[in-house]
Amino acid sequence: MTNDPIPAVDRPEPPFAADETAMLTAWLEFHRATLARKCEGLGADQLRLRAVPPSSLSLLGLVRHMAEVERYWFRIILLGEEPGSAGLYWTEQHPDGDFDFVDSADAAEDFATWQGQITAARAACEGLPPETVGKRPRQGREVTLRWILVHMIEEYARHNGHADLLRELVDGVTGE
């Protein structure tokens, strides 16, 4: 288990004008990098720090959660991979394992898993038009890549707000 700090992150600025796919992808990349930036320079113990009891929310939990979300939407819904009975960090018995089980988690390994899921998500989308329908329905309805990209932007944006507050709790750092 490492206590090495998370390295500095370059965050790409989304363009002011681009086609739909380029715009959605750029905003998703911006928000992915924002979460990484909220964690940069922190050690494993700082990343595990919980918000307030009884919440299990932590920066490391957010990273683990987003690894799960990347996997679910891009690999399971878009590509149609079999989900299995457990995720990367959760099981049926512990559906919030991504947040609950960070106390002994290896932060560097969890960041690598998250980055691996992002890489897989990028590959899943490569060359697909936004109207591409996912191979696995969600709640009995078809889901397009466009919907997935918009949802992922929303998911990251919401959790980046949590990350702002968590980072300020850890060491007082604020900002984008």
Protein Blocks (a to p, Z undefined) as FASTA:
>chain_A
ZZbdcdddddddddfbdcfklmmmmmmmmmmmmmmmmmgoiafklmmpcfbdcbfbdfkl
mmmmmmmmmmmmmmmmmnopaebjbdfkbcfklmmlmmmmmmlpcfklmmmmmmmmmmmm
mmmmgopafklccfbdgehiacdfklmmmmmmmmmmmmmmmmmmmmmmmnopacZZ
